[in-house]
């Protein structure tokens, strides 16, 4: 596609970002699993299907030594995901592809096994309700799955019959007795999650002859039959010996509130024990120490309208010798002013590797044990400005492996030398895509003296002679940071069209300390807004930016801020708002997680910070985007915003019903636009709207819209 900004020469060679079809076809890497002996590394790669209508996933094996090429080890139209190594090196994964031994049965998401010594993958466990996740023990022949059962089912056979009855009678009704009832884009129920132990079966099944390669299907043993909906959103880890499963567990409270407590499930007996339960705090399990005696625990304090949450690390003795309750928690690096995500223990138990947002990156850190070493016990391992996830450690403890990304490249597998912090990119399924420009780090100074940092993606050729139009992109969350590659909000697609894209981290952003979050807590329309304006001011002061041609964009909280921007300044030529909050007192009780939201602002604060009160001030053309299946920010927000733009804004519909505002509606998308054909339409309409209002150009809309 041609450069939409004629002020910038189109001299650079085309990249994958100059064509949406090429961009969507870039392989996407996620997840990482390391074999117990450290010789095999498996990741999941998503690629676009031939019709361009969905992404198919497959497992790929990477060479930890970095010598061999990456190779694909699974293949099917339904795709595979969730790789987990058994102690003997077999690979478990989940897939809804048909079972070759039962071609007439309706495919469900089943448990498959790829033998360590080679050969074809085979189904080892299938049930009508499917399985959602597989977990394994590092040093024992033990595997577990999470799967949903209908609450009234007596056993697996009864569950299958009940599911068949609902399906045959086309019943979709769900009777709820607790909150919540929805989650992001999923209707909760009637199934409830359970943790199952995967164990050897005893029966080949009727009509199944015994042959040399015949394998008895595995069986499930329900470890949490009485958990109700308590394991929804649960984080779950398995002890190295496979004897204990640790999990967060939702505890219902009065007035539809809840918090997460920490429980241990004894695998042998199925007994469940509460380990940590303290008012005002939620607890989540981290990794278990190599000797199985110590559990890393993450705590998150309840937020209030006056106080942002705090996230801390603890150690809990689970050997049985210590009191196993909140009083037994040992603080770990509580003086460290970051929000850590624990990843893995070093094999000798001397430290834990964690990741944490930190000044526009998310590095790997080493946290020393014992916990007495507070601030001095935290050492940064990786030194680059990248974000690391899915960290796993080699058996000898000299290396770690992780997925690394930044705004310069998508997720890729790397080996980390834990002594030096040096990273080595492993041979990957695809090369890095070339970016159509350059990335800079900039910062502004807020009125209170706070540094407000940002990334700036500049197109090739931007200069004082050819200044680029500017897009202010506001991140969601709001507790997050622009620090990792994103496929949904990728600045390079607009940079390829000649725009400069600024990605600021205003107040409420993570990676800058608790005080930086607290600056904007409960006052979204104040410091977060003024921080964004300060960064915009700093950007347009540059000679390579055209301050006369600017636009603002954002999704979720970023969409809220885009709405607030539209009602509180007329400095931008266009505003794009995706999945946005518009009326805060309407949003609070209708989002899928009201029990959290309603703790963040009082009614008075919500009213003071609600963008809809400024509808009459909006004089900027707005593109509203919303998906009907968005339960986090319900469609009512987008519908009311659209109506009030047309009825109240300064650009309201005229006597002929005409307006410069537009509403891009997706009936079958959610908080994110996930289907590739819709993602393509999303970007095309955004480009069209910006070109019309910022550049004064008329582009063609995608013909699929039927206009």
C-alpha positions as CSV (number, residue, x, y, z in Angstrom):
1,X,0.0,0.0,0.0
2,X,1.3,3.4,-0.8
3,X,2.5,6.0,1.7
4,X,-0.5,8.0,2.8
5,X,1.6,11.0,3.8
6,X,3.0,12.7,0.7
7,X,5.2,14.9,2.9
8,X,7.4,11.9,3.6
9,X,9.3,10.3,0.8
10,X,8.4,6.7,0.2
11,X,12.0,5.6,-0.2
12,X,12.2,2.7,2.1
13,X,11.7,-0.8,0.7
14,X,8.3,-2.3,1.5
15,X,8.1,-4.3,4.7
16,X,5.5,-6.6,6.1
17,X,3.8,-3.6,7.7
18,X,3.1,-2.0,4.3
19,X,0.6,-4.7,3.5
20,X,-2.0,-6.0,6.0
21,X,-2.1,-9.4,4.4
22,X,1.7,-9.7,4.8
23,X,1.4,-8.5,8.4
24,X,-1.3,-10.9,9.4
25,X,0.8,-13.8,7.9
26,X,3.8,-13.2,10.2
27,X,4.1,-16.3,12.5
28,X,3.3,-15.6,16.1
29,X,5.2,-17.4,18.9
30,X,3.7,-18.0,22.4
31,X,4.5,-20.3,25.3
32,X,7.6,-22.2,26.2
33,X,8.2,-25.6,27.7
34,X,11.6,-27.2,28.6
35,X,12.2,-30.9,29.0
36,X,13.4,-32.1,32.4
37,X,16.8,-33.0,31.0
38,X,17.1,-29.6,29.3
39,X,17.6,-31.1,25.8
40,X,14.3,-30.0,24.2
41,X,12.4,-26.7,24.0
42,X,8.9,-26.5,22.7
43,X,6.9,-23.5,21.7
44,X,3.5,-22.8,20.0
45,X,3.4,-21.0,16.7
46,X,0.3,-19.5,15.2
47,X,0.0,-18.9,11.5
48,X,-2.8,-17.6,9.2
49,X,-4.8,-20.2,7.4
50,X,-5.2,-20.2,3.6
51,X,-8.5,-18.4,3.7
52,X,-7.2,-15.7,6.0
53,X,-10.1,-16.2,8.4
54,X,-8.4,-17.8,11.4
55,X,-5.0,-18.6,13.0
56,X,-3.9,-22.2,13.3
57,X,-1.5,-23.2,16.0
58,X,1.2,-25.9,16.0
59,X,4.0,-27.1,18.3
60,X,7.5,-26.4,17.2
61,X,10.7,-27.8,18.7
62,X,13.6,-25.4,19.2
63,X,17.2,-26.4,19.9
64,X,18.3,-25.1,23.3
65,X,21.9,-25.1,22.1
66,X,21.0,-22.9,19.2
67,X,22.6,-25.2,16.6
68,X,19.7,-26.9,14.9
69,X,16.9,-25.3,12.9
70,X,13.5,-25.1,14.5
71,X,11.2,-27.9,13.4
72,X,7.4,-28.4,13.4
73,X,6.3,-31.4,15.4
74,X,2.5,-31.3,15.2
75,X,0.2,-30.4,12.3
76,X,-3.6,-30.3,12.0
77,X,-6.3,-27.9,10.9
78,X,-7.6,-27.6,14.5
79,X,-4.2,-26.8,15.9
80,X,-2.4,-27.7,19.1
81,X,-1.4,-25.8,22.2
82,X,-0.5,-26.1,25.9
83,X,2.7,-28.2,25.6
84,X,3.9,-29.7,28.9
85,X,6.8,-32.2,29.3
86,X,6.3,-35.4,31.4
87,X,9.2,-36.4,33.6
88,X,10.2,-39.1,31.0
89,X,10.3,-36.5,28.2
90,X,7.0,-37.2,26.6
91,X,5.1,-34.1,25.5
92,X,1.5,-33.6,26.5
93,X,-0.6,-31.1,24.6
94,X,-4.3,-30.3,24.0
95,X,-6.0,-30.3,20.6
96,X,-9.5,-30.6,19.1
97,X,-8.3,-32.4,16.0
98,X,-10.1,-35.7,15.2
99,X,-8.8,-38.9,16.8
100,X,-7.7,-41.2,13.9
101,X,-8.8,-44.2,16.0
102,X,-12.3,-42.7,16.4
103,X,-13.0,-40.7,13.2
104,X,-16.8,-40.7,13.7
105,X,-16.8,-39.1,17.1
106,X,-17.3,-35.4,17.4
107,X,-13.9,-33.8,18.1
108,X,-13.4,-32.1,21.5
109,X,-10.3,-30.5,23.1
110,X,-8.6,-33.7,24.1
111,X,-5.3,-34.6,25.8
112,X,-2.7,-35.9,23.3
113,X,0.8,-37.3,23.9
114,X,3.8,-37.2,21.6
115,X,6.3,-39.9,22.7
116,X,9.8,-38.8,23.6
117,X,11.3,-41.6,21.5
118,X,9.4,-40.4,18.4
119,X,6.3,-41.6,16.6
120,X,2.9,-40.2,16.0
121,X,1.0,-38.2,18.5
122,X,-2.1,-40.1,19.9
123,X,-5.1,-39.3,22.0
124,X,-4.6,-40.5,25.6
125,X,-7.7,-38.9,27.2
126,X,-10.9,-37.6,25.8
127,X,-14.1,-36.5,27.5
128,X,-17.3,-34.8,26.2
129,X,-16.6,-31.6,28.1
130,X,-13.0,-31.5,26.8
131,X,-9.9,-30.4,28.8
132,X,-8.5,-26.9,29.0
133,X,-5.0,-27.2,30.5
134,X,-2.4,-29.8,31.3
135,X,0.2,-29.7,34.2
136,X,3.0,-32.1,35.0
137,X,5.4,-32.8,37.9
138,X,9.0,-32.1,37.1
139,X,10.5,-35.2,39.0
140,X,7.6,-37.6,39.0
141,X,5.3,-39.5,36.6
142,X,2.3,-37.3,37.4
143,X,0.0,-35.3,35.2
144,X,-3.0,-33.2,35.8
145,X,-5.7,-31.4,33.8
146,X,-8.2,-28.8,34.4
147,X,-11.6,-29.4,32.9
148,X,-15.2,-28.3,33.4
149,X,-18.0,-30.5,34.7
150,X,-21.7,-29.7,35.1
151,X,-22.3,-28.9,38.7
152,X,-24.9,-31.7,39.3
153,X,-22.9,-34.5,37.7
154,X,-22.2,-37.5,39.9
155,X,-19.3,-38.7,37.8
156,X,-17.8,-38.5,34.3
157,X,-20.5,-40.8,32.9
158,X,-23.3,-38.7,34.3
159,X,-21.6,-35.5,33.1
160,X,-21.4,-36.9,29.6
161,X,-25.1,-37.8,29.7
162,X,-26.1,-34.4,31.0
163,X,-24.1,-32.6,28.3
164,X,-25.7,-34.8,25.6
165,X,-29.1,-34.0,26.9
166,X,-28.5,-30.2,26.8
167,X,-27.1,-30.5,23.3
168,X,-29.9,-32.7,21.9
169,X,-32.6,-30.5,23.4
170,X,-30.8,-27.3,22.3
171,X,-30.8,-25.9,25.8
172,X,-28.4,-23.0,26.5
173,X,-30.0,-21.6,29.6
174,X,-27.8,-21.1,32.7
175,X,-29.2,-20.7,36.2
176,X,-26.8,-18.6,38.4
177,X,-26.6,-18.4,42.2
178,X,-23.2,-16.5,42.5
179,X,-21.3,-13.6,41.0
180,X,-19.7,-13.2,38.4
181,X,-21.6,-14.7,35.5
182,X,-19.4,-13.5,32.6
183,X,-15.6,-13.2,32.0
184,X,-14.1,-11.1,29.2
185,X,-16.0,-12.8,26.3
186,X,-17.2,-16.0,27.9
187,X,-20.5,-16.8,29.6
188,X,-19.6,-18.7,32.8
189,X,-21.5,-21.9,33.4
190,X,-23.1,-24.2,33.5
191,X,-19.7,-26.0,33.6
192,X,-17.5,-25.5,36.6
193,X,-13.7,-26.0,36.6
194,X,-12.2,-29.0,38.4
195,X,-8.6,-30.3,38.8
196,X,-8.2,-33.9,37.8
197,X,-5.3,-36.3,38.3
198,X,-4.5,-38.2,35.1
199,X,-4.0,-41.9,35.9
200,X,-3.6,-45.2,34.1
201,X,-6.8,-46.7,32.9
202,X,-7.9,-50.3,33.2
203,X,-10.1,-50.9,30.2
204,X,-9.5,-50.7,26.5
205,X,-13.2,-50.2,25.9
206,X,-15.8,-52.3,24.2
207,X,-14.8,-53.7,20.8
208,X,-11.2,-52.7,21.2
209,X,-8.9,-55.6,20.4
210,X,-5.6,-56.0,22.1
211,X,-2.7,-55.3,19.7
212,X,1.0,-54.7,19.9
213,X,0.6,-50.9,19.7
214,X,-2.7,-50.7,21.6
215,X,-2.6,-48.3,24.6
216,X,-5.1,-48.3,27.5
217,X,-6.7,-44.8,27.6
218,X,-5.8,-42.8,30.7
219,X,-8.4,-42.1,33.3
220,X,-9.3,-39.0,35.4
221,X,-9.7,-38.7,39.1
222,X,-11.5,-35.6,40.3
223,X,-9.4,-34.0,43.0
224,X,-11.8,-31.0,43.6
225,X,-15.3,-32.4,43.3
226,X,-16.8,-30.0,45.8
227,X,-15.1,-26.8,44.6
228,X,-18.1,-25.3,42.9
229,X,-17.0,-22.3,40.8
230,X,-14.1,-21.5,43.2
231,X,-11.4,-22.5,40.6
232,X,-12.4,-20.0,37.9
233,X,-9.5,-17.7,37.2
234,X,-7.3,-20.0,39.4
235,X,-3.5,-20.1,39.2
236,X,-2.3,-23.6,39.7
237,X,1.1,-25.2,40.2
238,X,2.3,-28.7,41.0
239,X,5.0,-29.8,43.4
240,X,8.1,-31.4,41.9
241,X,7.2,-34.8,43.4
242,X,3.6,-34.6,42.0
243,X,2.1,-35.1,45.5
244,X,0.5,-31.7,46.0
245,X,-1.3,-29.2,43.8
246,X,-1.3,-25.6,45.0
247,X,-4.0,-23.2,43.7
248,X,-5.7,-19.9,44.2
249,X,-9.3,-20.4,45.2
250,X,-12.1,-17.8,45.0
251,X,-13.7,-17.1,48.4
252,X,-17.2,-15.5,48.1
253,X,-17.9,-12.5,50.3
254,X,-20.9,-10.5,51.2
255,X,-22.5,-8.2,48.6
256,X,-21.2,-10.1,45.6
257,X,-17.6,-9.4,46.6
258,X,-14.8,-12.0,46.6
259,X,-11.1,-12.5,47.1
260,X,-8.6,-15.3,46.3
261,X,-7.2,-17.5,49.0
262,X,-4.5,-20.1,48.7
263,X,-5.2,-23.8,49.0
264,X,-3.2,-27.1,48.8
265,X,-4.8,-30.3,47.4
266,X,-3.2,-33.6,48.5
267,X,-3.1,-35.7,45.4
268,X,-3.3,-39.1,47.2
269,X,-6.4,-38.3,49.3
270,X,-8.0,-35.5,47.4
271,X,-8.2,-33.5,50.6
272,X,-8.1,-29.7,50.3
273,X,-6.5,-27.5,52.9
274,X,-6.6,-23.7,53.2
275,X,-3.0,-22.4,53.5
276,X,-3.4,-18.6,53.4
277,X,-6.6,-16.6,53.9
278,X,-6.4,-13.0,55.2
279,X,-9.0,-10.2,54.9
280,X,-8.1,-7.5,52.4
281,X,-5.6,-9.6,50.5
282,X,-5.7,-12.1,47.6
283,X,-3.1,-14.8,47.3
284,X,-1.8,-16.7,44.3
285,X,0.8,-19.6,44.0
286,X,4.1,-19.1,42.5
287,X,6.7,-21.9,41.7
288,X,7.6,-24.5,44.2
289,X,11.2,-24.9,45.3
290,X,13.3,-27.8,43.9
291,X,13.1,-29.6,47.2
292,X,9.4,-29.1,47.4
293,X,9.6,-27.4,50.8
294,X,8.9,-23.8,49.9
295,X,6.2,-22.2,47.9
296,X,6.5,-18.7,46.4
297,X,3.3,-16.8,47.1
298,X,2.1,-13.6,45.4
299,X,-0.2,-11.3,47.4
300,X,-2.4,-8.5,46.0
301,X,-4.0,-6.0,48.4
302,X,-7.6,-5.0,47.8
303,X,-7.8,-1.6,46.2
304,X,-9.9,1.2,47.7
305,X,-11.0,4.5,46.2
306,X,-8.1,6.1,48.0
307,X,-5.4,3.4,47.6
308,X,-4.1,1.5,44.6
309,X,-3.3,-2.2,45.1
310,X,0.1,-3.4,46.1
311,X,1.7,-6.7,44.8
312,X,4.3,-8.4,46.9
313,X,6.2,-11.7,47.0
314,X,6.4,-14.1,50.0
315,X,7.8,-17.5,50.9
316,X,5.7,-20.1,52.6
317,X,7.1,-23.2,54.2
318,X,5.0,-26.1,53.0
319,X,7.1,-28.9,54.4
320,X,4.7,-29.4,57.2
321,X,7.0,-28.2,59.9
322,X,5.8,-24.6,59.9
323,X,2.4,-23.1,60.6
324,X,0.7,-23.0,57.3
325,X,-1.3,-19.8,57.4
326,X,-0.8,-16.1,56.7
327,X,1.3,-15.8,59.8
328,X,3.8,-18.2,58.3
329,X,4.5,-16.0,55.2
330,X,8.0,-14.6,55.0
331,X,8.3,-11.3,53.0
332,X,10.5,-11.5,50.0
333,X,12.1,-8.3,48.6
334,X,9.3,-6.1,50.0
335,X,11.5,-3.0,49.7
336,X,11.6,-3.5,45.9
337,X,9.3,-1.0,44.3
338,X,8.1,-3.1,41.4
339,X,5.3,-5.6,40.8
340,X,7.1,-9.0,40.4
341,X,5.8,-12.0,38.4
342,X,7.7,-15.1,39.8
343,X,8.9,-17.5,37.1
344,X,11.2,-20.2,38.4
345,X,13.6,-21.3,41.1
346,X,17.3,-21.8,40.5
347,X,18.0,-25.6,40.8
348,X,20.0,-25.0,44.0
349,X,17.2,-23.1,45.7
350,X,19.4,-20.0,46.2
351,X,17.2,-17.6,44.2
352,X,14.1,-17.1,42.2
353,X,13.9,-15.6,38.7
354,X,11.1,-13.1,38.3
355,X,10.0,-10.6,35.6
356,X,8.6,-7.1,36.4
357,X,7.7,-4.1,34.4
358,X,10.5,-1.6,34.7
359,X,10.8,1.7,32.8
360,X,9.5,0.6,29.5
361,X,10.9,-2.9,29.7
362,X,10.1,-6.1,31.6
363,X,13.5,-7.6,32.4
364,X,14.4,-10.9,34.2
365,X,15.5,-10.3,37.8
366,X,17.2,-12.6,40.3
367,X,15.7,-12.5,43.8
368,X,17.9,-14.0,46.4
369,X,16.7,-16.4,49.0
370,X,16.4,-16.3,52.1
371,X,13.9,-13.5,52.3
372,X,16.0,-11.5,54.8
373,X,17.8,-10.2,51.8
374,X,15.3,-7.5,50.8
375,X,16.3,-4.8,48.4
376,X,19.9,-6.0,48.1
377,X,18.7,-9.4,47.1
378,X,17.2,-8.2,43.7
379,X,19.6,-8.2,40.8
380,X,18.7,-7.4,37.2
381,X,19.8,-10.2,34.9
382,X,18.8,-9.0,31.4
383,X,20.0,-5.6,30.5
384,X,18.2,-4.8,27.2
385,X,15.0,-2.8,26.8
386,X,12.9,-5.8,26.1
387,X,10.0,-7.7,27.8
388,X,10.5,-11.3,28.9
389,X,7.9,-13.9,29.5
390,X,7.6,-17.7,29.9
391,X,11.0,-18.0,31.7
392,X,12.3,-21.6,32.3
393,X,15.6,-22.7,33.7
394,X,18.0,-25.4,32.6
395,X,18.6,-28.3,35.0
396,X,22.1,-27.3,35.8
397,X,21.1,-23.7,36.5
398,X,23.5,-21.9,34.2
399,X,21.0,-20.9,31.6
400,X,17.4,-19.8,31.3
401,X,15.2,-19.7,28.3
402,X,12.4,-17.2,27.7
403,X,10.3,-15.4,25.1
404,X,11.6,-11.9,24.4
405,X,9.9,-9.0,22.6
406,X,10.0,-5.3,22.3
407,X,8.5,-2.6,20.0
408,X,11.3,-3.5,17.6
409,X,10.5,-7.2,17.2
410,X,7.8,-9.8,18.1
411,X,8.2,-12.6,20.6
412,X,11.2,-14.8,20.0
413,X,12.9,-17.6,22.0
414,X,16.2,-16.7,23.6
415,X,18.8,-18.3,25.9
416,X,20.0,-16.2,28.8
417,X,23.4,-16.7,30.4
418,X,22.5,-16.3,34.1
419,X,26.1,-15.4,35.0
420,X,26.5,-12.5,32.5
421,X,22.9,-11.7,31.5
422,X,23.9,-12.1,27.8
423,X,21.0,-13.3,25.6
424,X,21.3,-15.4,22.4
425,X,18.4,-15.6,20.0
426,X,17.6,-19.3,19.1
427,X,16.9,-20.4,15.6
428,X,13.2,-19.6,15.1
429,X,10.4,-20.6,12.8
430,X,10.6,-17.2,11.1
431,X,13.0,-14.2,10.9
432,X,12.3,-10.9,12.5
433,X,10.1,-8.6,10.3
434,X,11.9,-5.4,9.3
435,X,10.3,-2.3,10.9
436,X,9.5,0.7,8.7
437,X,11.2,3.3,10.8
438,X,13.1,3.8,14.0
439,X,12.2,3.7,17.7
440,X,13.2,6.3,20.2
441,X,12.7,6.8,23.9
442,X,11.4,10.2,24.9
443,X,10.1,11.8,28.1
444,X,8.2,14.8,29.3
445,X,8.0,16.5,32.7
446,X,4.6,16.7,34.4
447,X,3.5,19.7,36.4
448,X,4.4,17.9,39.7
449,X,7.9,17.2,38.3
450,X,7.3,13.6,37.5
451,X,9.0,12.1,34.5
452,X,6.5,10.8,31.9
453,X,8.3,8.4,29.5
454,X,7.2,7.2,26.1
455,X,8.3,5.4,23.0
456,X,8.2,7.2,19.7
457,X,8.1,5.2,16.5
458,X,9.2,7.4,13.6
459,X,8.8,6.7,9.9
460,X,11.8,6.7,7.6
461,X,12.3,10.2,6.2
462,X,10.7,12.1,9.0
463,X,12.7,15.4,9.3
464,X,12.4,19.1,9.7
465,X,11.8,19.3,6.0
466,X,9.3,16.4,6.0
467,X,7.6,16.4,9.5
468,X,5.4,13.4,10.2
469,X,1.8,13.6,11.5
470,X,1.5,12.3,15.0
471,X,-0.7,9.6,16.6
472,X,-1.0,9.5,20.4
473,X,-1.7,5.9,21.3
474,X,-2.9,5.4,24.9
475,X,-2.5,2.0,26.5
476,X,-5.2,0.0,28.2
477,X,-5.2,-1.4,31.7
478,X,-4.8,1.1,33.1
479,X,-2.3,-0.8,35.2
480,X,0.1,-1.7,32.4
481,X,2.9,-0.3,30.3
482,X,3.9,0.0,26.7
483,X,6.9,-2.4,26.8
484,X,6.2,-5.5,24.7
485,X,5.2,-6.2,21.1
486,X,1.5,-6.2,20.5
487,X,-0.2,-7.6,17.5
488,X,-3.5,-5.8,18.2
489,X,-2.1,-2.3,18.6
490,X,1.0,-2.3,16.4
491,X,2.4,1.1,15.8
492,X,4.4,0.1,12.8
493,X,1.3,-0.4,10.6
494,X,0.7,3.3,10.9
495,X,4.3,4.3,10.8
496,X,4.5,2.5,7.4
497,X,1.8,4.9,6.2
498,X,3.9,7.9,7.3
499,X,2.7,8.6,10.8
500,X,4.8,9.0,13.9
501,X,3.3,7.1,16.8
502,X,3.9,8.1,20.4
503,X,3.3,5.4,23.1
504,X,3.3,7.1,26.6
505,X,3.2,5.6,30.1
506,X,1.2,8.2,32.1
507,X,0.3,8.0,35.7
508,X,-1.2,4.6,36.6
509,X,1.4,2.8,34.5
510,X,3.4,0.0,35.9
511,X,7.2,-0.1,36.0
512,X,7.8,3.2,37.6
513,X,7.0,2.4,41.3
514,X,4.0,2.5,43.5
515,X,3.9,6.2,43.8
516,X,3.6,6.6,40.1
517,X,0.5,4.4,40.1
518,X,-0.9,6.2,43.1
519,X,-0.5,9.6,41.3
520,X,-3.5,8.8,39.0
521,X,-5.5,6.5,41.3
522,X,-9.1,7.5,41.5
523,X,-8.5,10.6,39.3
524,X,-8.3,9.3,35.8
525,X,-9.2,12.6,34.2
526,X,-6.4,14.5,36.1
527,X,-2.8,13.3,36.1
528,X,-3.2,10.6,33.4
529,X,-4.7,13.2,31.1
530,X,-2.3,15.9,31.9
531,X,0.6,13.4,31.5
532,X,-0.6,12.5,28.1
533,X,-0.8,16.1,27.1
534,X,2.7,16.7,28.4
535,X,4.1,13.9,26.3
536,X,2.2,15.2,23.3
537,X,3.6,18.7,23.9
538,X,7.1,17.2,24.0
539,X,6.6,15.3,20.8
540,X,5.3,18.2,18.7
541,X,8.1,20.4,19.8
542,X,10.4,18.2,17.7
543,X,11.2,19.4,14.2
544,X,10.4,16.0,12.7
545,X,6.8,16.1,14.0
546,X,4.0,18.2,12.5
547,X,2.0,19.7,15.4
548,X,-0.8,20.7,13.0
549,X,-1.7,17.1,12.1
550,X,-2.3,15.0,15.2
551,X,-4.7,12.4,16.4
552,X,-5.4,10.4,19.6
553,X,-6.2,6.7,19.9
554,X,-6.8,4.2,22.6
555,X,-8.6,1.0,23.6
556,X,-10.2,-0.1,26.9
557,X,-8.8,2.3,29.5
558,X,-7.0,3.9,26.5
559,X,-10.5,4.3,24.9
560,X,-11.7,5.9,28.1
561,X,-8.8,8.4,27.9
562,X,-9.5,9.0,24.2
563,X,-13.1,9.9,25.2
564,X,-11.8,12.1,27.9
565,X,-9.4,13.8,25.5
566,X,-12.1,14.4,23.0
567,X,-14.3,16.2,25.6
568,X,-11.5,18.2,27.2
569,X,-9.3,19.4,24.3
570,X,-9.8,20.3,20.7
571,X,-6.1,20.0,19.8
572,X,-6.5,16.8,17.8
573,X,-7.9,16.4,14.3
574,X,-9.4,12.9,15.0
575,X,-10.0,10.6,17.9
576,X,-10.3,6.8,17.7
577,X,-11.8,5.1,20.7
578,X,-12.0,1.3,21.0
579,X,-13.9,-0.8,23.6
580,X,-14.1,2.4,25.7
581,X,-15.7,3.4,29.0
582,X,-18.1,6.3,28.5
583,X,-20.5,6.5,31.5
584,X,-18.7,5.3,34.6
585,X,-21.7,4.8,36.9
586,X,-23.3,2.7,34.1
587,X,-20.1,0.8,33.4
588,X,-19.4,-0.2,37.0
589,X,-22.4,-2.5,37.7
590,X,-22.5,-3.9,34.2
591,X,-18.9,-5.0,33.6
592,X,-18.0,-8.6,34.1
593,X,-16.0,-7.8,37.2
594,X,-18.0,-5.2,39.1
595,X,-16.7,-6.5,42.5
596,X,-13.3,-5.1,41.5
597,X,-14.3,-2.0,39.7
598,X,-16.7,-0.7,42.4
599,X,-13.8,-0.7,44.9
600,X,-11.8,1.7,42.8
601,X,-14.0,4.8,42.9
602,X,-16.8,6.2,45.0
603,X,-20.0,7.2,43.2
604,X,-18.8,10.8,43.4
605,X,-15.4,10.0,42.0
606,X,-16.9,8.0,39.1
607,X,-19.2,10.9,38.3
608,X,-16.3,13.4,38.4
609,X,-14.2,11.3,36.1
610,X,-17.0,10.2,33.6
611,X,-16.3,11.3,30.0
612,X,-20.0,11.5,29.1
613,X,-20.4,14.7,31.1
614,X,-18.3,16.4,28.5
615,X,-20.2,15.2,25.4
616,X,-21.3,18.7,24.5
617,X,-17.7,19.9,24.3
618,X,-16.7,17.3,21.7
619,X,-15.7,19.1,18.4
620,X,-13.4,16.4,17.1
621,X,-14.5,13.7,14.7
622,X,-14.6,10.4,16.5
623,X,-14.4,6.8,15.3
624,X,-16.1,4.6,17.8
625,X,-15.2,0.8,17.7
626,X,-16.9,-1.8,19.8
627,X,-17.6,-5.6,19.8
628,X,-20.9,-6.9,21.0
629,X,-19.3,-9.8,22.8
630,X,-17.2,-7.5,25.0
631,X,-18.2,-8.3,28.6
632,X,-15.3,-6.3,30.2
633,X,-16.6,-3.1,28.7
634,X,-20.1,-3.9,27.7
635,X,-21.6,-2.8,24.4
636,X,-23.9,-0.4,26.2
637,X,-20.9,1.9,26.6
638,X,-20.3,2.1,22.9
639,X,-24.0,2.4,22.1
640,X,-24.6,5.3,24.4
641,X,-21.4,7.0,23.3
642,X,-22.5,6.7,19.7
643,X,-26.0,8.1,20.4
644,X,-24.7,11.0,22.5
645,X,-22.1,11.9,19.9
646,X,-24.9,12.2,17.3
647,X,-27.3,14.0,19.7
648,X,-25.1,16.1,22.0
649,X,-21.6,16.8,20.5
650,X,-20.8,19.9,18.5
651,X,-20.6,17.6,15.5
652,X,-24.0,16.0,16.1
653,X,-26.0,14.8,13.2
654,X,-27.5,17.6,11.1
655,X,-31.0,17.8,9.8
656,X,-30.1,15.3,7.1
657,X,-28.6,12.9,9.6
658,X,-25.1,13.5,8.5
659,X,-22.1,13.6,10.9
660,X,-18.3,13.2,10.6
661,X,-18.4,10.6,13.5
662,X,-18.3,6.9,12.6
663,X,-19.2,3.7,14.5
664,X,-17.4,0.5,13.5
665,X,-19.4,-2.4,15.1
666,X,-18.4,-6.0,15.3
667,X,-21.4,-8.3,16.3
668,X,-19.2,-11.3,17.0
669,X,-16.0,-9.8,18.4
670,X,-15.1,-9.1,22.0
671,X,-12.8,-6.7,23.9
672,X,-10.2,-7.5,21.3
673,X,-10.8,-8.0,17.6
674,X,-9.3,-11.5,17.2
675,X,-10.5,-12.8,13.8
676,X,-7.9,-11.9,11.2
677,X,-10.4,-10.8,8.6
678,X,-11.9,-8.4,11.2
679,X,-8.5,-7.2,12.3
680,X,-7.8,-6.3,8.7
681,X,-11.0,-4.3,8.5
682,X,-10.2,-2.7,11.8
683,X,-6.9,-1.3,10.6
684,X,-8.3,-0.3,7.2
685,X,-11.1,1.7,8.7
686,X,-8.8,3.4,11.2
687,X,-6.4,4.3,8.3
688,X,-9.3,5.6,6.3
689,X,-10.6,7.7,9.2
690,X,-7.2,9.2,10.0
691,X,-6.4,9.9,6.4
692,X,-9.7,11.8,6.0
693,X,-9.5,13.9,9.1
694,X,-5.7,14.3,9.7
695,X,-4.3,14.2,6.2
696,X,-7.3,15.5,4.2
697,X,-7.2,12.4,1.9
698,X,-10.0,10.2,0.7
699,X,-9.2,6.5,0.7
700,X,-11.3,3.6,-0.2
701,X,-13.0,1.7,2.5
702,X,-12.7,-2.1,2.5
703,X,-15.3,-3.5,0.1
704,X,-16.2,-6.2,2.6
705,X,-18.2,-3.5,4.5
706,X,-20.6,-3.4,1.6
707,X,-20.6,0.4,1.2
